[in-house]
Amino acid sequence: MKILVCCGNGLGSSFMIEMNIKKVLAELGVEATVDHCDLASASGSKADIYVGTRDIATQLTSLGGKVVSLNNMIDKQELKEKIGAALVD
């Protein structure tokens, strides 16, 4: 399974979310590859789950995977709930 975190520039915020997703996956006992990129590069990287903040999540829907839209990128509980739900669906 591959999870790709996308943000407008692909730098700080997506890297921070990537690190938090890795922590959440460890808590859930799930093994997955997690990476981050900028929005423009997302179409060249196939993933099972795409994660982005709500302002860019709609732009990820055409990429072919599930999309997790975050309201608050630093809320670990929201991240855990939404990633957990995406893994089950």
C-alpha positions as CSV (number, residue, x, y, z in Angstrom):
1,M,0.0,0.0,0.0
2,K,1.2,3.5,-0.8
3,I,0.1,6.7,0.7
4,L,1.0,10.0,-0.9
5,V,0.7,13.3,1.0
6,C,0.3,16.3,-1.2
7,C,0.5,20.1,-0.6
8,G,0.8,23.1,-2.7
9,N,4.6,23.3,-2.6
10,G,5.4,19.8,-1.4
11,L,7.7,20.9,1.3
12,G,7.1,21.6,5.0
13,S,3.4,20.8,5.5
14,S,3.3,17.6,3.5
15,F,6.5,16.4,5.2
16,M,5.0,17.1,8.6
17,I,1.8,15.2,7.7
18,E,3.9,12.3,6.3
19,M,5.7,12.0,9.6
20,N,2.4,12.0,11.5
21,I,0.9,9.4,9.2
22,K,3.9,7.1,9.8
23,K,3.2,7.5,13.6
24,V,-0.5,6.7,13.1
25,L,0.2,3.7,10.9
26,A,2.6,2.3,13.6
27,E,-0.2,2.8,16.2
28,L,-2.6,1.0,14.0
29,G,-0.2,-1.8,13.2
30,V,-0.3,-1.1,9.4
31,E,2.6,-1.3,7.1
32,A,2.6,1.1,4.2
33,T,4.9,3.3,2.1
34,V,4.4,7.0,2.8
35,D,5.8,9.8,0.7
36,H,5.1,13.5,0.1
37,C,5.1,15.7,-3.0
38,D,3.8,18.9,-4.4
39,L,0.4,19.0,-6.0
40,A,1.8,19.4,-9.5
41,S,3.9,16.2,-9.1
42,A,1.0,14.1,-7.6
43,S,-0.3,13.0,-11.0
44,G,3.1,11.3,-11.8
45,S,3.0,9.3,-8.5
46,K,0.4,6.5,-8.2
47,A,-0.8,5.8,-4.7
48,D,-3.6,3.9,-3.1
49,I,-4.4,6.8,-0.8
50,Y,-3.8,10.5,-1.4
51,V,-3.8,12.9,1.6
52,G,-4.2,16.6,1.4
53,T,-5.7,19.6,3.2
54,R,-9.3,20.4,2.2
55,D,-8.2,23.3,0.0
56,I,-6.4,20.9,-2.4
57,A,-8.2,17.5,-1.8
58,T,-10.7,18.1,-4.6
59,Q,-7.8,18.3,-7.0
60,L,-6.6,14.8,-6.0
61,T,-9.9,13.0,-6.8
62,S,-9.0,12.4,-10.4
63,L,-5.8,10.5,-9.6
64,G,-7.4,7.1,-9.1
65,G,-6.9,6.4,-5.4
66,K,-8.9,7.2,-2.3
67,V,-8.6,10.8,-1.1
68,V,-8.3,11.8,2.6
69,S,-9.2,15.5,3.1
70,L,-7.9,17.0,6.3
71,N,-9.5,20.0,8.0
72,N,-6.6,20.5,10.3
73,M,-3.2,19.2,9.3
74,I,-1.8,19.1,12.8
75,D,-4.8,17.3,14.4
76,K,-3.4,13.8,14.9
77,Q,-6.8,12.4,16.1
78,E,-8.5,13.6,12.8
79,L,-5.6,12.0,10.9
80,K,-5.9,8.7,12.7
81,E,-9.7,8.6,12.2
82,K,-9.6,9.4,8.5
83,I,-6.6,7.2,7.6
84,G,-8.2,4.4,9.6
85,A,-11.4,4.8,7.6
86,A,-9.6,4.9,4.3
87,L,-7.8,1.7,5.1
88,V,-11.1,-0.1,5.8
89,D,-13.0,1.2,2.8
